[in-house]
Amino acid sequence: MRWSNQEEESGPEPALLPMSGFLRSVQTPDFAGVTFHEVQAKSILNRVTATSSMPFEWTINPYRGCSHACVYCFARKTHTYLDLDAGPDFDSQLVVKVNAGQVLAAELAKPSWRGAHVAMGTNTDPYQRAEGRYQLMPQIISALADSGTPFSILTKGTLLGRDIPLLKEASRQVDIGMGISLALTDPSLAKRLEPGTPAPKARLQLVSRLRDAGLPCGVMAMPILPWLTDGDEALDSLFARLAAAGATGVTAGPLHLRPGAREWFMTWLAKEHPQLVGRYRRLYGRGAYAPKEYRQWLESRVAYFKKVHGFSGGARFIRQDRHRGSEQDRHPGDEQARRPGRHGEQPTRQPERNQQPALF
């Protein structure tokens, strides 16, 4: 089917997308270069496959595609299922489930719904800029809270601040977990890596706002980028500022490069840091994940700086679904609320770069 009913300055004719429930495509001057494909969703709750290692069973994604345009985003390949590409189309051809709140309320009202934890922000960001236009999250939050369903939100978007009063009210009804995604403090690098996101300073301020509102707020410090953000100075700055902002826990880990994201990230790397292309090809030559030796090295550095800045553990989910096991798993938002302070401890002399595992 061909898209129609373009709103205001419609650009080139949109792509042909195999999507049911299509309503219209919209372009507006307020979102230059972005096309919104509005759809009526039949379902909004997504069940995670039983074989997944994720610590949750259900997710909600009111949007597909993401204008944050993070060059490393692992979700890029999902856009190819719509016959769109994992590069520019993922950043600019956004699918909006305009009836998400109504459909969710109906699904949660079914007798079969048992109130399992629902995670948001696991694929694309629910508080990307489009949320300012469509305002889907307030209805989603209210539907979850009114049905007694615990939930967590992971976001880079400071639009979440708009809903802090609603989230405070929801926290009186159900367990909620709040997580901010922030893995670097250098504003220049962030602008090149994550061009559509709020600056690191703005996200740190959001952490503080959530904590001041009495809500837990963990941080997902991922991905840490080899040779770009894994040095001692970068890690020390990151954990110091997260502690000062009042983050209740931090989970950090290295970049992984799945198909779709891999090609887009490596294109960016060749343009911005060509001297690192060979190193990345060697490091990720065997697959999407960095070798065990690098992951262990980074884990030790992260553990050191977390200890220095008063973080005793990772961020966690609030409630573990029974079928996933009895122990809580790492995720932003559920570590006991506290404001870790700097202990005054100074890092001892750290290994030089050439003391990383010899493989690198």
C-alpha positions in Angstrom: 0.0 0.0 0.0 1.1 3.6 -0.6 1.3 6.1 2.2 -1.0 9.1 1.9 -2.3 12.0 3.9 1.1 13.7 4.3 0.8 16.5 6.9 2.5 19.8 6.0 5.8 19.8 4.2 5.7 16.2 2.9 9.0 15.1 1.5 9.8 12.3 -1.0 7.2 9.6 -1.3 7.6 7.3 1.6 8.6 3.6 1.4 6.2 0.8 0.9 5.9 -0.9 4.2 4.2 -4.3 4.8 2.3 -3.2 7.9 -1.2 -3.9 9.1 -3.2 -1.3 10.9 -1.7 1.6 8.9 -3.5 4.9 9.3 -1.3 7.6 7.7 2.3 9.0 7.3 3.1 12.4 8.8 5.9 14.9 8.3 6.0 18.2 10.2 8.4 21.1 10.3 8.9 20.5 14.0 10.6 17.1 13.2 12.6 17.9 10.1 13.7 14.8 8.2 11.5 12.5 10.2 8.5 10.6 9.0 5.9 9.2 11.4 4.0 6.2 10.2 0.9 6.0 12.5 -0.6 2.6 13.0 -3.4 1.0 15.0 -1.9 -1.8 17.0 -3.8 -5.0 17.7 -1.6 -5.8 20.7 0.9 -3.8 22.7 2.2 -6.4 25.2 5.1 -8.4 23.7 6.0 -11.7 25.3 9.7 -12.5 25.5 10.7 -15.9 24.2 11.2 -18.5 26.9 14.7 -19.1 25.7 15.7 -15.5 26.2 18.2 -14.6 28.9 16.4 -11.4 29.6 15.2 -11.1 33.3 11.7 -10.1 32.2 8.9 -11.8 30.4 6.9 -8.9 28.9 7.8 -5.7 27.1 6.1 -2.7 25.6 7.4 -0.7 22.7 5.1 2.1 21.6 7.5 3.2 18.9 9.6 1.4 16.3 12.7 3.1 15.1 14.4 5.8 17.2 15.4 9.4 16.5 18.1 9.2 19.2 20.2 7.9 16.2 22.8 6.2 18.4 25.3 4.7 16.0 25.8 1.6 18.2 22.1 0.8 18.8 21.5 -3.0 18.8 17.9 -2.7 17.7 18.7 -1.3 14.3 18.2 -4.7 12.5 14.6 -4.8 13.6 13.8 -2.1 11.0 14.8 -4.4 8.2 11.7 -6.5 9.1 9.7 -3.5 7.7 11.7 -3.4 4.4 13.5 -0.3 5.8 17.3 -0.1 6.3 19.1 -0.3 9.6 20.9 3.0 9.1 19.1 6.3 8.2 15.7 4.7 8.0 15.9 3.5 11.6 16.7 7.1 12.7 14.0 8.8 10.6 11.2 6.4 9.6 9.4 6.0 12.9 6.4 3.8 13.5 3.9 5.1 16.1 1.3 2.8 17.8 -1.1 5.7 18.3 -3.7 3.5 20.2 -1.1 1.9 22.6 -2.8 3.1 25.8 -6.2 1.9 24.9 -5.0 -1.5 23.7 -2.9 -2.0 26.7 -5.8 -1.2 29.1 -7.9 -3.9 27.4 -5.1 -6.5 27.5 -4.4 -5.9 31.2 -8.1 -6.2 32.0 -8.2 -9.8 30.7 -8.7 -12.5 33.4 -5.6 -14.3 32.0 -3.3 -11.4 32.9 -1.3 -12.2 36.1 0.4 -8.9 36.7 3.9 -9.9 35.6 6.6 -7.3 35.4 6.6 -5.2 32.2 9.8 -3.6 30.9 9.9 -0.6 28.6 12.9 0.8 26.7 14.3 -2.6 26.0 14.3 -2.1 22.2 13.6 1.5 21.3 13.3 4.5 23.6 9.7 5.3 24.8 10.8 8.9 25.6 12.4 9.7 22.3 11.4 13.1 20.8 8.3 11.6 19.2 6.8 11.2 22.7 6.6 14.9 23.0 4.2 14.9 20.0 2.2 11.7 20.7 2.2 11.5 24.5 1.6 7.8 24.7 3.4 7.1 27.9 1.0 8.7 30.4 -1.8 6.4 29.3 0.6 3.4 29.4 1.8 4.3 32.9 -1.7 4.8 34.2 -3.0 1.5 32.6 -0.1 -0.5 34.2 -0.5 1.1 37.7 -4.3 0.8 37.7 -4.1 -2.9 36.8 -1.5 -3.6 39.6 1.2 -4.4 37.1 4.8 -3.6 38.2 7.0 -2.0 35.5 10.4 -0.5 34.7 11.5 2.1 32.2 14.9 2.6 30.7 15.5 5.8 28.7 17.9 8.4 27.4 15.1 10.8 27.1 14.6 13.8 29.5 11.0 13.9 28.4 10.5 11.4 31.2 10.7 14.4 33.5 7.2 15.5 32.3 5.8 12.3 33.9 7.5 12.4 37.3 4.3 13.3 39.1 2.5 10.4 37.4 5.3 8.0 38.2 5.2 9.1 41.9 1.5 8.3 42.0 2.1 5.0 40.2 4.8 4.0 42.7 2.1 4.1 45.5 0.2 1.4 43.6 2.9 -0.9 42.2 6.6 -1.4 42.3 8.4 0.6 39.6 12.0 0.8 38.4 13.5 3.8 36.7 16.7 3.6 34.7 18.7 6.2 32.7 21.0 5.1 30.0 24.3 7.0 30.2 27.7 5.6 29.5 29.9 8.6 28.9 30.3 12.2 30.1 32.2 13.8 27.2 29.5 16.0 25.5 31.4 16.3 22.2 31.7 12.5 21.9 28.1 12.0 22.9 27.0 14.4 20.2 28.7 12.4 17.6 27.7 9.0 19.0 24.2 9.8 20.0 23.2 12.9 18.0 19.5 12.8 18.8 19.8 12.3 22.6 19.9 14.9 25.4 23.4 15.8 26.5 25.0 13.8 29.4 24.5 16.8 31.7 20.8 16.8 31.1 20.5 13.1 31.8 22.5 13.5 35.0 20.0 16.2 36.0 17.2 13.9 35.3 18.7 11.3 37.6 18.7 13.9 40.4 15.2 14.9 39.7 14.0 11.4 40.0 15.9 10.9 43.2 14.6 14.1 44.6 11.1 12.9 43.8 11.7 9.8 46.0 12.0 7.4 43.1 14.8 4.9 42.6 16.9 5.6 39.6 19.6 3.2 38.4 21.9 3.8 35.4 22.7 1.5 32.5 26.2 2.5 31.6 26.3 0.7 28.3 28.0 0.5 26.0 31.5 1.2 27.2 33.5 1.6 24.0 37.0 0.1 23.6 39.7 2.8 23.3 37.1 5.6 23.4 35.4 5.4 26.8 37.1 2.6 28.7 40.1 4.5 30.0 40.5 5.3 33.6 39.9 9.0 33.2 36.6 8.4 31.4 35.4 5.7 33.9 36.4 7.8 36.9 34.5 10.8 35.5 31.4 8.7 34.7 31.1 7.0 38.1 31.9 10.2 40.0 29.2 12.1 38.3 26.6 9.3 38.6 27.4 9.2 42.3 27.0 13.0 42.6 23.6 12.8 40.8 22.4 10.2 43.3 22.1 7.1 41.1 20.9 4.1 43.1 23.0 1.6 41.2 25.0 1.2 38.0 25.3 -1.7 35.5 28.1 -1.2 33.0 29.3 -3.3 30.1 31.1 -3.2 26.8 29.8 -2.6 23.3 28.4 -5.5 21.3 28.0 -5.3 17.6 25.1 -7.3 16.2 24.3 -7.4 12.5 22.8 -4.1 11.4 24.4 -2.2 14.2 27.8 -3.6 13.3 27.8 -2.2 9.8 26.5 1.2 10.8 28.9 1.6 13.8 31.9 0.5 11.7 31.0 3.1 9.0 30.9 5.8 11.7 34.2 4.6 13.2 36.0 4.7 9.8 34.9 8.3 9.5 35.5 9.5 13.0 38.3 7.3 14.3 39.9 5.5 11.3 43.0 4.6 13.4 40.7 2.3 15.5 39.1 0.3 12.7 41.7 -2.4 12.6 41.6 -2.8 16.4 37.8 -3.1 16.4 37.9 -5.7 13.6 40.4 -7.8 15.6 38.4 -7.3 18.8 35.1 -8.2 17.3 36.4 -10.6 14.6 34.7 -13.6 16.2 31.2 -12.3 16.6 29.0 -9.6 18.2 30.7 -9.7 21.6 34.2 -8.7 22.7 36.4 -11.6 23.8 36.3 -12.9 27.3 39.7 -11.5 28.1 38.6 -7.9 27.3 35.3 -8.3 29.2 37.1 -9.5 32.3 39.6 -6.6 32.0 36.8 -4.1 31.7 34.8 -5.7 34.5 37.7 -5.3 36.9 38.1 -1.6 36.0 34.4 -0.9 36.4 34.4 -2.7 39.8 37.3 -0.6 40.9 35.7 2.7 40.1 32.3 1.7 41.4 34.0 0.9 44.8 35.8 4.2 44.8 32.6 6.2 44.2 30.4 4.3 46.6 28.4 1.9 44.4 28.1 -1.5 46.1 26.3 -3.3 43.2 24.5 -3.1 39.9 21.1 -1.6 39.1 18.4 -4.2 39.4 14.9 -5.1 38.3 12.3 -4.6 41.1 10.7 -8.0 40.8 12.0 -11.2 39.2 9.4 -13.1 37.2 9.1 -16.6 38.6 9.8 -18.5 35.4 13.1 -16.6 35.1 14.5 -17.7 38.4 14.3 -16.6 42.0 17.2 -14.2 42.1 17.0 -10.6 41.0 18.9 -9.7 37.8 20.8 -6.6 36.9 18.7 -3.7 35.5 18.3 -0.1 36.3 16.0 0.9 39.0 15.6 -1.6 41.8 18.7 -1.3 44.1 17.8 0.1 47.5 17.4 3.8 47.2 20.4 5.7 48.4 22.7 8.5 47.4 26.2 7.1 47.2 28.8 9.7 48.2 32.4 9.9 47.2 34.4 8.3 49.9 37.5 10.5 49.4 39.4 7.5 48.1 41.7 8.2 45.2 42.5 5.7 42.5 45.9 4.1 42.9 48.1 4.1 39.8 46.3 2.2 37.1 47.5 -0.1 34.4 48.7 1.6 31.2 46.8 0.8 28.0 49.5 -1.7 27.0 48.8 -3.7 30.1 45.4 -4.7 28.8 45.3 -8.3 27.7 47.9 -8.8 25.0 45.2 -9.7 22.5 44.2 -6.1 22.1 
